[in-house]
Amino acid sequence: MAFVILEPCIEEKAGECVEVCPVECIEKGEDQFFIDPEICIDCGACESVCPVSAIVHEDELTDDDFKYLEKARAFFSS
């Protein structure tokens, strides 16, 4: 499982999450940051520093939020 960055991050790009990630699995995309679900070690460091509360655990995604997990997977597969 991994953490996922949701809609509140779009156009925010504060970047605190990148600085605290111990495995460097967060990258800046065109409109938001993305967490690589294949590298994330599920530590939660990013969740606690997000200024817009955009990061949630994959287990907590709503049906509407799964598109952000798919968006992250697509970002890292290209």
The first five atom37 places (N, CA, C, CB, O) and aatype in JSON, in Angstrom:
{
  "aatype": [12, 0, 13, 19, 9, 10, 6, 14, 4, 9, 6, 6, 11, 0, 7, 6, 4, 19, 6, 19, 4, 14, 19, 6, 4, 9, 6, 11, 7, 6, 3, 5, 13, 13, 9, 3, 14, 6, 9, 4, 9, 3, 4, 7, 0, 4, 6, 15, 19, 4, 14, 19, 15, 0, 9, 19, 8, 6, 3, 6, 10, 16, 3, 3, 3, 13, 11, 18, 10, 6, 11, 0, 1, 0, 13, 13, 15, 15],
  "atom_mask": [
    [1, 1, 1, 1, 1],
    [1, 1, 1, 1, 1],
    [1, 1, 1, 1, 1],
    [1, 1, 1, 1, 1],
    [1, 1, 1, 1, 1],
    [1, 1, 1, 1, 1],
    [1, 1, 1, 1, 1],
    [1, 1, 1, 1, 1],
    [1, 1, 1, 1, 1],
    [1, 1, 1, 1, 1],
    [1, 1, 1, 1, 1],
    [1, 1, 1, 1, 1],
    [1, 1, 1, 1, 1],
    [1, 1, 1, 1, 1],
    [1, 1, 1, 0, 1],
    [1, 1, 1, 1, 1],
    [1, 1, 1, 1, 1],
    [1, 1, 1, 1, 1],
    [1, 1, 1, 1, 1],
    [1, 1, 1, 1, 1],
    [1, 1, 1, 1, 1],
    [1, 1, 1, 1, 1],
    [1, 1, 1, 1, 1],
    [1, 1, 1, 1, 1],
    [1, 1, 1, 1, 1],
    [1, 1, 1, 1, 1],
    [1, 1, 1, 1, 1],
    [1, 1, 1, 1, 1],
    [1, 1, 1, 0, 1],
    [1, 1, 1, 1, 1],
    [1, 1, 1, 1, 1],
    [1, 1, 1, 1, 1],
    [1, 1, 1, 1, 1],
    [1, 1, 1, 1, 1],
    [1, 1, 1, 1, 1],
    [1, 1, 1, 1, 1],
    [1, 1, 1, 1, 1],
    [1, 1, 1, 1, 1],
    [1, 1, 1, 1, 1],
    [1, 1, 1, 1, 1],
    [1, 1, 1, 1, 1],
    [1, 1, 1, 1, 1],
    [1, 1, 1, 1, 1],
    [1, 1, 1, 0, 1],
    [1, 1, 1, 1, 1],
    [1, 1, 1, 1, 1],
    [1, 1, 1, 1, 1],
    [1, 1, 1, 1, 1],
    [1, 1, 1, 1, 1],
    [1, 1, 1, 1, 1],
    [1, 1, 1, 1, 1],
    [1, 1, 1, 1, 1],
    [1, 1, 1, 1, 1],
    [1, 1, 1, 1, 1],
    [1, 1, 1, 1, 1],
    [1, 1, 1, 1, 1],
    [1, 1, 1, 1, 1],
    [1, 1, 1, 1, 1],
    [1, 1, 1, 1, 1],
    [1, 1, 1, 1, 1],
    [1, 1, 1, 1, 1],
    [1, 1, 1, 1, 1],
    [1, 1, 1, 1, 1],
    [1, 1, 1, 1, 1],
    [1, 1, 1, 1, 1],
    [1, 1, 1, 1, 1],
    [1, 1, 1, 1, 1],
    [1, 1, 1, 1, 1],
    [1, 1, 1, 1, 1],
    [1, 1, 1, 1, 1],
    [1, 1, 1, 1, 1],
    [1, 1, 1, 1, 1],
    [1, 1, 1, 1, 1],
    [1, 1, 1, 1, 1],
    [1, 1, 1, 1, 1],
    [1, 1, 1, 1, 1],
    [1, 1, 1, 1, 1],
    [1, 1, 1, 1, 1]
  ],
  "atom_positions": [
    [[0.83, -1.19, 0.0], [0.0, 0.0, 0.0], [0.88, 1.25, 0.0], [-0.95, 0.0, 1.22], [2.07, 1.2, 0.32]],
    [[0.27, 2.36, -0.37], [1.03, 3.6, -0.47], [0.14, 4.78, -0.12], [1.61, 3.76, -1.88], [-1.07, 4.66, 0.03]],
    [[0.77, 5.91, 0.0], [0.04, 7.16, 0.18], [-0.23, 7.76, -1.19], [0.83, 8.15, 1.08], [0.5, 7.51, -2.15]],
    [[-1.29, 8.55, -1.27], [-1.72, 9.14, -2.53], [-1.95, 10.63, -2.31], [-3.01, 8.45, -3.08], [-2.48, 11.03, -1.28]],
    [[-1.57, 11.44, -3.29], [-1.77, 12.88, -3.22], [-3.02, 13.23, -4.02], [-0.52, 13.66, -3.75], [-3.13, 12.9, -5.2]],
    [[-3.95, 13.91, -3.35], [-5.26, 14.2, -3.93], [-5.38, 15.63, -4.46], [-6.33, 13.96, -2.9], [-4.4, 16.37, -4.5]],
    [[-6.58, 15.98, -4.86], [-6.93, 17.24, -5.52], [-6.45, 18.51, -4.82], [-8.39, 17.31, -5.65], [-6.05, 19.45, -5.52]],
    [[-6.45, 18.6, -3.49], [-5.99, 19.86, -2.88], [-4.56, 20.25, -3.26], [-6.08, 19.74, -1.39], [-4.17, 21.41, -3.12]],
    [[-3.78, 19.3, -3.74], [-2.39, 19.59, -4.14], [-2.31, 20.26, -5.51], [-1.57, 18.32, -4.15], [-1.32, 20.92, -5.82]],
    [[-3.34, 20.09, -6.32], [-3.27, 20.64, -7.68], [-3.02, 22.14, -7.61], [-4.58, 20.34, -8.48], [-3.76, 22.89, -6.97]],
    [[-1.97, 22.54, -8.28], [-1.5, 23.94, -8.33], [-0.93, 24.44, -7.01], [-2.63, 24.84, -8.76], [-0.51, 25.6, -6.94]],
    [[-0.9, 23.63, -5.96], [-0.35, 24.06, -4.65], [1.18, 24.03, -4.69], [-0.88, 23.14, -3.51], [1.83, 25.06, -4.55]],
    [[1.73, 22.85, -4.89], [3.16, 22.63, -5.02], [4.02, 23.22, -3.9], [3.61, 23.19, -6.31], [5.07, 23.8, -4.16]],
    [[3.56, 23.08, -2.68], [4.34, 23.57, -1.53], [5.67, 22.81, -1.42], [3.53, 23.42, -0.23], [6.71, 23.43, -1.22]],
    [[5.65, 21.49, -1.53], [6.87, 20.71, -1.59], [7.44, 20.18, -0.3], [0.0, 0.0, 0.0], [8.49, 19.53, -0.32]],
    [[6.81, 20.43, 0.83], [7.34, 19.9, 2.08], [7.42, 18.38, 2.05], [6.48, 20.35, 3.26], [8.32, 17.79, 2.65]],
    [[6.48, 17.75, 1.36], [6.45, 16.3, 1.28], [7.72, 15.73, 0.65], [5.23, 15.85, 0.48], [8.24, 14.71, 1.1]],
    [[8.22, 16.39, -0.36], [9.43, 15.93, -1.05], [10.62, 15.96, -0.1], [9.72, 16.8, -2.3], [11.44, 15.05, -0.09]],
    [[10.69, 17.0, 0.69], [11.82, 17.19, 1.6], [11.89, 16.13, 2.69], [11.75, 18.54, 2.24], [12.99, 15.78, 3.13]],
    [[10.74, 15.61, 3.15], [10.75, 14.66, 4.27], [10.71, 13.19, 3.85], [9.59, 14.94, 5.16], [10.87, 12.31, 4.69]],
    [[10.49, 12.92, 2.59], [10.38, 11.53, 2.14], [11.74, 10.82, 2.24], [9.84, 11.46, 0.69], [12.69, 11.25, 1.59]],
    [[11.83, 9.76, 3.04], [13.11, 9.08, 3.23], [13.55, 8.23, 2.03], [13.04, 8.21, 4.44], [14.71, 7.85, 1.94]],
    [[12.62, 7.93, 1.12], [12.99, 7.09, -0.03], [12.87, 7.84, -1.36], [12.11, 5.85, -0.07], [12.98, 7.23, -2.42]],
    [[12.65, 9.12, -1.29], [12.58, 9.99, -2.47], [11.61, 9.47, -3.52], [13.97, 10.14, -3.07], [11.95, 9.36, -4.7]],
    [[10.39, 9.14, -3.08], [9.4, 8.6, -4.01], [8.39, 9.65, -4.48], [8.66, 7.45, -3.35], [7.44, 9.31, -5.18]],
    [[8.59, 10.91, -4.11], [7.66, 11.97, -4.49], [8.32, 12.86, -5.53], [7.22, 12.8, -3.24], [9.44, 13.35, -5.35]],
    [[7.59, 13.06, -6.63], [8.13, 13.88, -7.72], [7.1, 14.93, -8.13], [8.52, 13.0, -8.94], [5.89, 14.74, -7.98]],
    [[7.62, 16.03, -8.64], [6.78, 17.13, -9.1], [6.31, 16.84, -10.51], [7.55, 18.47, -9.05], [7.11, 16.6, -11.41]],
    [[4.99, 16.85, -10.69], [4.4, 16.69, -12.01], [4.01, 18.04, -12.58], [0.0, 0.0, 0.0], [4.36, 19.08, -12.02]],
    [[3.29, 18.03, -13.67], [2.89, 19.27, -14.33], [1.97, 20.12, -13.47], [2.21, 18.97, -15.64], [2.11, 21.35, -13.43]],
    [[1.02, 19.48, -12.76], [0.06, 20.24, -11.99], [0.01, 19.89, -10.51], [-1.29, 20.06, -12.56], [-0.7, 20.54, -9.74]],
    [[0.77, 18.87, -10.09], [0.78, 18.47, -8.68], [1.97, 17.55, -8.43], [-0.55, 17.77, -8.29], [2.69, 17.18, -9.35]],
    [[2.17, 17.19, -7.16], [3.18, 16.2, -6.8], [2.55, 14.82, -6.87], [3.77, 16.48, -5.38], [1.34, 14.67, -6.73]],
    [[3.4, 13.8, -7.09], [2.94, 12.42, -7.15], [3.83, 11.55, -6.29], [2.93, 11.92, -8.61], [5.04, 11.78, -6.19]],
    [[3.22, 10.54, -5.66], [3.95, 9.55, -4.88], [3.99, 8.27, -5.71], [3.28, 9.3, -3.48], [2.96, 7.77, -6.15]],
    [[5.19, 7.75, -5.92], [5.34, 6.5, -6.66], [4.85, 5.35, -5.79], [6.82, 6.29, -7.11], [5.48, 5.04, -4.77]],
    [[3.74, 4.7, -6.16], [3.19, 3.64, -5.31], [4.07, 2.4, -5.25], [1.84, 3.26, -5.81], [3.89, 1.56, -4.37]],
    [[5.01, 2.28, -6.16], [5.91, 1.13, -6.16], [7.1, 1.34, -5.22], [6.41, 0.84, -7.58], [7.74, 0.37, -4.81]],
    [[7.39, 2.59, -4.88], [8.56, 2.89, -4.04], [8.16, 3.29, -2.62], [9.37, 4.01, -4.67], [8.92, 3.06, -1.68]],
    [[6.99, 3.88, -2.46], [6.52, 4.35, -1.14], [6.63, 3.23, -0.11], [5.07, 4.87, -1.23], [6.18, 2.11, -0.36]],
    [[7.22, 3.55, 1.05], [7.38, 2.55, 2.11], [6.32, 2.7, 3.19], [8.77, 2.66, 2.73], [6.39, 2.06, 4.24]],
    [[5.33, 3.54, 2.93], [4.18, 3.64, 3.82], [4.54, 4.22, 5.2], [3.55, 2.28, 3.99], [3.95, 3.83, 6.21]],
    [[5.5, 5.14, 5.23], [5.96, 5.67, 6.52], [5.07, 6.79, 7.05], [7.38, 6.17, 6.39], [5.0, 6.99, 8.26]],
    [[4.4, 7.52, 6.17], [3.51, 8.59, 6.6], [4.16, 9.93, 6.86], [0.0, 0.0, 0.0], [3.48, 10.87, 7.26]],
    [[5.46, 10.05, 6.64], [6.15, 11.31, 6.9], [5.56, 12.44, 6.07], [7.65, 11.18, 6.61], [5.43, 13.57, 6.56]],
    [[5.21, 12.16, 4.84], [4.68, 13.19, 3.94], [3.3, 13.67, 4.38], [4.59, 12.65, 2.52], [2.99, 14.86, 4.28]],
    [[2.49, 12.76, 4.87], [1.12, 13.1, 5.28], [1.11, 14.16, 6.38], [0.39, 11.84, 5.76], [0.29, 15.07, 6.36]],
    [[2.01, 14.03, 7.32], [2.01, 14.94, 8.47], [2.49, 16.34, 8.14], [2.86, 14.37, 9.56], [2.19, 17.28, 8.89]],
    [[3.23, 16.52, 7.05], [3.75, 17.86, 6.73], [2.98, 18.56, 5.61], [5.2, 17.75, 6.34], [3.27, 19.72, 5.3]],
    [[2.03, 17.9, 5.02], [1.3, 18.5, 3.89], [0.45, 19.68, 4.38], [0.4, 17.44, 3.2], [-0.44, 19.49, 5.21]],
    [[0.72, 20.89, 3.87], [0.0, 22.08, 4.35], [-1.46, 22.16, 3.89], [0.72, 23.31, 3.91], [-2.23, 22.96, 4.42]],
    [[-1.84, 21.34, 2.9], [-3.21, 21.39, 2.4], [-3.96, 20.07, 2.64], [-3.21, 21.72, 0.91], [-5.03, 19.85, 2.08]],
    [[-3.4, 19.2, 3.46], [-4.01, 17.9, 3.8], [-4.43, 17.11, 2.56], [-5.22, 18.11, 4.71], [-5.53, 16.56, 2.5]],
    [[-3.55, 17.07, 1.58], [-3.85, 16.41, 0.31], [-3.38, 14.96, 0.26], [-3.23, 17.17, -0.82], [-3.65, 14.27, -0.72]],
    [[-2.68, 14.5, 1.29], [-2.09, 13.16, 1.25], [-2.87, 12.23, 2.16], [-0.6, 13.21, 1.66], [-3.06, 12.5, 3.35]],
    [[-3.32, 11.11, 1.59], [-4.05, 10.11, 2.36], [-3.5, 8.73, 2.03], [-5.57, 10.17, 2.07], [-2.89, 8.52, 0.99]],
    [[-3.73, 7.8, 2.94], [-3.32, 6.43, 2.71], [-4.25, 5.8, 1.68], [-3.31, 5.61, 4.03], [-5.45, 6.11, 1.64]],
    [[-3.71, 4.93, 0.87], [-4.49, 4.27, -0.18], [-5.74, 3.58, 0.38], [-3.62, 3.25, -0.9], [-6.77, 3.53, -0.29]],
    [[-5.66, 3.05, 1.59], [-6.81, 2.39, 2.22], [-7.95, 3.36, 2.52], [-6.38, 1.71, 3.51], [-9.09, 2.93, 2.7]],
    [[-7.66, 4.65, 2.57], [-8.67, 5.66, 2.92], [-9.27, 6.36, 1.69], [-8.05, 6.69, 3.83], [-10.07, 7.28, 1.84]],
    [[-8.9, 5.93, 0.49], [-9.41, 6.56, -0.71], [-10.91, 6.3, -0.88], [-8.66, 6.06, -1.94], [-11.39, 5.19, -0.64]],
    [[-11.62, 7.32, -1.28], [-13.03, 7.15, -1.64], [-13.08, 6.71, -3.1], [-13.85, 8.47, -1.42], [-12.06, 6.73, -3.79]],
    [[-14.23, 6.32, -3.56], [-14.37, 5.92, -4.96], [-13.93, 7.05, -5.9], [-15.82, 5.51, -5.27], [-13.31, 6.8, -6.93]],
    [[-14.25, 8.28, -5.54], [-13.89, 9.43, -6.36], [-12.38, 9.71, -6.35], [-14.64, 10.66, -5.89], [-11.86, 10.32, -7.28]],
    [[-11.69, 9.27, -5.3], [-10.27, 9.56, -5.15], [-9.36, 8.59, -5.91], [-9.91, 9.53, -3.71], [-8.19, 8.91, -6.13]],
    [[-9.85, 7.43, -6.31], [-9.0, 6.44, -6.96], [-8.38, 6.97, -8.25], [-9.8, 5.2, -7.26], [-7.35, 6.47, -8.69]],
    [[-9.01, 7.98, -8.85], [-8.44, 8.55, -10.07], [-7.06, 9.16, -9.81], [-9.38, 9.6, -10.66], [-6.24, 9.21, -10.72]],
    [[-6.81, 9.62, -8.58], [-5.5, 10.2, -8.25], [-4.43, 9.12, -8.1], [-5.59, 11.03, -6.96], [-3.26, 9.36, -8.41]],
    [[-4.81, 7.95, -7.63], [-3.87, 6.83, -7.59], [-3.53, 6.41, -9.02], [-4.48, 5.63, -6.79], [-2.36, 6.16, -9.33]],
    [[-4.52, 6.33, -9.88], [-4.29, 5.98, -11.27], [-3.44, 7.04, -11.98], [-5.62, 5.79, -12.01], [-2.59, 6.72, -12.81]],
    [[-3.69, 8.3, -11.64], [-2.91, 9.4, -12.22], [-1.44, 9.27, -11.82], [-3.48, 10.78, -11.76], [-0.55, 9.5, -12.64]],
    [[-1.18, 8.9, -10.56], [0.2, 8.7, -10.09], [0.84, 7.51, -10.81], [0.23, 8.48, -8.56], [1.99, 7.59, -11.24]],
    [[0.11, 6.44, -10.93], [0.66, 5.27, -11.63], [1.01, 5.59, -13.07], [-0.33, 4.12, -11.59], [2.05, 5.17, -13.57]],
    [[0.13, 6.35, -13.72], [0.39, 6.75, -15.12], [1.61, 7.67, -15.2], [-0.86, 7.47, -15.72], [2.42, 7.56, -16.12]],
    [[1.75, 8.58, -14.23], [2.89, 9.5, -14.21], [4.2, 8.73, -14.14], [2.78, 10.47, -13.03], [5.15, 9.05, -14.85]],
    [[4.26, 7.72, -13.28], [5.51, 6.98, -13.09], [5.73, 5.89, -14.13], [5.53, 6.38, -11.72], [6.83, 5.35, -14.22]],
    [[4.72, 5.56, -14.91], [4.92, 4.55, -15.94], [5.39, 5.13, -17.26], [3.65, 3.79, -16.16], [5.77, 4.4, -18.17]],
    [[5.36, 6.46, -17.35], [5.79, 7.09, -18.62], [7.27, 7.41, -18.63], [5.0, 8.37, -18.86], [7.77, 7.94, -19.62]]
  ]
}
